[in-house]
């Protein structure tokens, strides 16, 4: 168990009991095959694409993420302005789908737990994308992680963080942990709040995309490809500027964390 990041109380047996409309099994197989093809293509192209200038990589990343989500049967609806330049992009965390969703709206480097690096195929792709990895079981590495995030922000590029510290079912949410907001304070960067919601075609909220508790990646993937009409709504909220003079650095990061959570959850 992590020494400083929370574990959400959401569990598959209690949060995933709903029966979402399903597609036939042949379509599920086709979606899985398409997803594998898109991921393998991304892995094959990751090296040459990384050699391109940042401005040229961004539209390619958006395209790849959108095609990946489409292969899984997910419709993406974006609203709000994603902005540009260095920003700490923070969102509520429901699913592994959240990462490609944000890449459609505002591609950037991500912060991920070290376990993601060990995921088959996807771990390699995430690492090549410049992900900053966080060892959640070693508290002493946190200052180095914050410094690495601040360096990305100073370079003028966005970095995506899920400050709840764990995935939640989507109907429940966790407190935004302030630790990584210190990177925005140190870099003098804005914070870009984002709200992620999953619905069915008729607008009904759904937990089908949630990746929680002891849920396995393959189990979650099978559940996602089975859903008919899964819609992901991504709403970019107004950016939050760096705080003014504070009595302490801790006060500044807590202020940013509270403001970001109020924007994300209040809208949610």
Secondary structure, 3 states (H helix, E strand, C coil): CCCCCCCCCCCHHHHCCCCCCECCHHHHHHHHHHHHHHHHHHHHHHHHHHCCCHHHHHHHHHHHHHHHHHHCCEEEEEECCCCCCCEEEEECCCCCHHHHHHHHHHCCEEEEEHHHHHCCCHHHHHHHCCCEEECCCCHHHHHHHHHHHHHHHHCCCCEEECCCCCCCCCCCCCCCCCCCHHHHHHHCCEEEEEEEEEECCCCCECCCCCCCCCCCHHHHHHHHHHECCEEEEEEECCCECCCCCCCCHHHHHHHHHHHHHHHHHHHC
